Amino acid sequence: MEHNAQRAQKEDIMAKNTQRSRYSTSRRSLLLKGLAVGGAGALGAGLLTNGVPAFAKERSSGITRGDVAILRFLAAIEILETDLWQQYNELGGIPDSEVPGGTASAPYVNALQQLDGDMSQYIHDNTEDEISHFTFINAFLASIGADPVNLDHFRNIPSSKATGARQIGRLTNLMELTVDTSWWTRYRSRNKNPDFGDTFAQAIPGLS
């Protein structure tokens, strides 16, 4: 009797482990497919083939409420990052048809170019990347019948009054942001290494 009970317990444990493994594989498969499609540059309209979302055929594999919650959380983070980078692009980036808004501030752009002559292009490209990230995730959520993320209701933080900035509601406060600019002095150092505990001065102390 005791032997049978132990055997039944082992079988129950094995069944639960198998179920957990399948669930983990399903989520891993979902994430890997997302990375594969994202890495191929299939964003926005690129998700669609003959009007059918690229992921729609995978619904049978079982996307759980937990999967959707993770994706919605990631989309929210990407929207917050986009809000921050858009403000930078308005002031020091390259406002254009790809990343519209703002007129740029010549003094700010000139100051950034003292650090890196390509900084404006870097800001522009990062902003465009962040936009594509949340657009991609929201497109996938919509394709599986889940609600995409929209944080417009929370855009109630005032804009910077600096020349070039649009006066619209924001999600992030650029004026109260602290930035670690020691990366610049760290990368230019010839005789120090952060892996050995060396510290580096801030390139722009007023931002830290």
Buried (B, 14 or more C-beta within 10 A) or exposed (E): EEEEEEEEEEEEEEEEEEEEEEBEEBBEEBEEBBEEBBEEEBBEEBBBEEEEBBBBEBEEBEBEEEBBEBBBEBBBBBBBBBBBBBBBBBBBBBBEEEBEBBEBBEEBBEEBEEEEEEBBEBBBBBBBEBBBBBBBBBBBBEBBEBEBBEBEEBEEBEBBEBEBBBEEBBBBBBBEEEEEBBEBBBEEBEEBEEEEEEEBEBBEEEEE
